[in-house]
Amino acid sequence: MEAAGMDLRKWITNDANLMEQWKKENFNVHPVHEAVSLGANGTKVLGLSWNTNEDYLTTDTKSLLEFVSLDKNTKRFILQAVGKIFDPLGLISPFTVRMKCLLQDLWKEEIQWDDPLPTHIEKEWKKWDDVELHSFCDASKKAYGAAIYLRTKSRNGISVKLVTSKSHVAPLNCVTLPRLELLGALVAARLASKGNKTRWKQFVANRVNEITSITDPHSCAGKENPADFLSRGLSADCLVSNSRWWTGAEFLPDSEFPKNFQQVVPELDYLTGHEKETVVQERKKLPEADRSEETVLL
């Protein structure tokens, strides 16, 4: 290959000794940053994740779980979910074949693409998509942000994992803490409203509209809120061993949430609006004197 001018790059192996030998011979080896990936050592090989330390292949189901959490029970949605499974080696065929059989049952029932699923099929589908997305947000005078966790139920219990997070530094111009909290909630939710948007100033109205359209906001104590780390920061050592950040609030794996996990902005009845009444008086046009023969009209 070298004689043909084709320089091979990103060499990688599951043999540590061979890897060291390649480095000594100045081979362009694939970088493995264990400190960054926190020991995961994920390497992509033909679309599959390869752990070179323990030498095993895994199928990435993160995008699939995020997709089914949208909870749209239609034939079109199930077909899209099945299409998101990439398993060229058939490693999880016993799992995927059941989803394909479920899709075949939909064709037998002659269900239209966007029609609701029949009860017996929906019950079977719920066994696969019993997942929830939980968003946590927080803000301080220096920063605000949100973290999203995937909560899945299975026969082995409830599992919670971090999906993604996002943080922003607070603007240089003076912004009140309630508005920063609102911006944090906006990062966590993104989209519209349950309340009457005309009751607030434009800044608040636009963001409340976006937040409450796709989520039911709840209050969470700061000591339980993993998004608190986004607003205040953590050292690298604390981050690696922080279970609240990687697996979410302690109550998420429980079958029932605590009573103090209360919903906020349910109907917004406490906000009062101001109504203005406009009176319109109709005026009739006077007749022109030179065009009328009847003085009574004048």
Beta strands, then each sheet from edge to edge (+ up, - down):
strand 1: 42-45
strand 2: 48-51
strand 3: 56-58
strand 4: 131-139
strand 5: 143-154
strand 6: 157-169
sheet 1: 1+ 2- 3+
sheet 2: 4+ 5- 6+
end
